[in-house]
Amino acid sequence: MKKFQLLTLLLLCCTLLHAQDEAALIRAVKARLDQVNTYQATGTLTIDAAFIKAPASGITAYFKKPDQFAIKKGDGLSILPKGGISINFSTLLGNENSTAIGAGNAVVRGTPVRIVKLLPLDANSDVVLSTLYIDVKKELVHKAQVTTRNNGSYEVDLSYGRYATWGLPDKVIFTFNTREYKLPKGIAMEYDKGGTKKPAPPKDQKGVITVVYANYAINKPVDERVFN
């Protein structure tokens, strides 16, 4: 009995230590992102879905801490799917009311990463589960899989380059289920030229939004009106 109790105690201690390690890793990633109070970034965006085949268009992305984020075309049209999207991971990591659980190791595009699952403690949170693939050495999130209550699940892949020290990606690929995700009315109006009723997307049809950033202006004033 004593041996069993000792083994149980050791396993409990190991579990707590691993939980502390994952929480420390999340804090390190968040600390890197917290260097950025605001940014304005220019780049190109491409949408590829069953109901939209659009060429790359020039965009400007705006961010202001803690969680204001917008992507707009030159005409001011917002072109980001509604609800739940967290292309900037400060919005995912900003909520400290969550539990971090280690889920092993993997490799993303040749980079060794640690898998960490974030479970919100708030029963009313729209995000149910976030699975992050983190480069431990550079403290960067390379991939995230997010499950929400109202918008199904989506996946974000990030590639880094010149702005990695700020935790900001050069390229973001956002993959979502076209049946589960809501696009802004502006997109539907812009690309539904025929005026006819669009057929429902096939079940489990994937849509892909790709954003390639050319440059960032970091910690410069951002006009609040862009978030309205």
N, C-alpha and C positions, 0 to 999 in steps of 0.2 A: 504493500500500500504506500509506504514512504517513497519507494522508488517511483511509483506512478505519479505521486504528488509532485515529486521533484522534477520529473520529466514534463509534467503539465506546466509547472512554473517556468521552466526553461523555455518551453514553446511560447508561452505567453510573453516572456521577456523579449524573445526574438521578434515576435509579431509587433510589439510596441516599438522596438528599435527600428524595424523596417518602416513602420508608419511614420516615425519621426524623420527618417531619411527622405521619404517621399514628400512630406510636408516641407522639409528644408529645401528640396529641389524646386518645388512650386514657388516658394518664397524667393529663391534665387532668380528664377525666370521672371517673376513679377517685378523684382527689383530692377532688372535690366529694362523692362518695358516702362517702368515708372520714371526713367530718365526723360521720357517723352511726355511733355505736357500738352503740346499741340503739334500737328503737322498738316501740311498741304502738299499733296503729291500729284504729279502728272503722269499719265501713262496711257495705255490702250486697254480696251475691254472687248472681249468676244463672247457672244452667247451662242450656244449650240444646244438646242432642245428640239423635241418633236414638232413644236408649233412655232419655233423661231430659228431661222438660219440667217444670222446677221454678220456682216463683215466687221472686222475690228474697227472700233471708233475711239476717238480721243476722249479721255475722261480726266476729271480732277477729283481726287479723294481728299476728304477733310476729316480730321480727328481732333477732339478736345477732351482732355481728361475730365471725368473718369470714363464716360461711356458714350459720348456723342460721336457719331460716325455717319458719313454720307458719301456717296459716289454720284457724281453728276456729269452729264454731257455738256458740251458747249452751250446748248440752248437752255440749260438749267433743269432738264428733265432728270429726275431721280431714276436710276436704272439698277437698283439693288432689290432683290427679293425681300418681301416683307417678313418681319417676325423672326426672331431667334438667331439671325446670322451674326457671327462674331469673327469677322475676318481679322479684326484687330484683337489680339488675345488678351489685352488688358481687360476687356469686357468679360471674358471667360474666367480670368484669374482674379478679377477684382473683388469677387464675393468670397470673403473669408469664412462664410458660414457653410463650409463644406468639408467633407472628409476625403483625404487622399489615400488611395490604396494601390500598392505596387502590384503589377500584373506581368512581371517578367521583362524580358529583353527582346529586341528585334533589330532588323536592319532596314532603314528607309533610304533608298537610292544610294546605297553604299555606305551610309553613316550609321554606326551603332547607336541605338537609342534605348531608353528605358520607357516602359509602358506604365503610365499612371492613370488610374481611373478616379475621377472627381465625382463624388456623390453629394448633391445639395442636401442640407439638413432642413431647408425650408420646404414644407409640404406643398406650398403654393408656387414653387419655382417652375417656370415654363421648361427649363432645362432639367431633364430627368437624369441624364448620365453623360459625362464627357470622358472620352478616352484619348489621352494625349501621348504622343510619341516624342520624347524629349532627348535631345543631344545633351548628355550630362556635362561634357567638357566645356561646351560653348554656351550652355544654358539657353537653348533655342528649341522651340516647338516646331517639328518638321511635318507633323500630321496630326489632325484631330478628327475624331468621329463623335458627333453630337446627336443625342436623341432628345427630342422635345415633346411636350404634350400636344401642342397645337399644329406643328408643322412637320411632323414626321422626323426623319433622320437626315442628316447631311454630313458630308465629309469635306475637309479642307486640307489641301496639300500646299506647303510653303517651301520656297527655295530662297536662299540668302546669298548676298554678295556684298556690295559696297556699304550697306547700312546694317550689317549683322551686329555690329557693336551696340546698336540701338535696339536690337531685337526686331527690326523692320525688314520684311521680305522684299525681294526684287520681283517675285512672281507668286501669285496665289491662284490655285485651281479649286473652285468650289463646285462640288458635285451633289446634286439633289434629285429626289424623285419628283417628277413633274405632276403626279397626282396629288402629292402631299403638300407641295410648296405653292405659296401664293405669290404671283408677280404683281408689281404695281400696275394700275390701270393704264398709265402712260405707255408702258411697253406693249400691252395688248392693243391699244389704239394705234400705236406707231406701226406695228407690224401686221395688224389685221387689215390689210388693204382692201380685201374684197367685200367687206361688210357682211359676209355670210357667217353663220354660226360655226365656230371652230369645233371639230370633233374632239371628243375627250381623248387625252393622251393614253396610249396603251398602258396596261398595268405594269408597274415597275420600270417604266421608261425613264432613263436617266437624262437629266439636263446638266450641262457643264457651263460654268461661267469662268473665264480665264482673265485675270488682270495682270498685266505686265507693267511695272512701275519704271519710269525713266529717271525720276529724281524726286527727292523729298526736300521741303523747306521745314526744318525741325525747330520747334519752340519759337515760332514766329506768331504774331497775332493772327487769329482766324475770325472772320466775320460770323457772328452768331446766326445771322439770317440764313446761312447755307444749310442749317440743320432744321429749318422750319418746313 
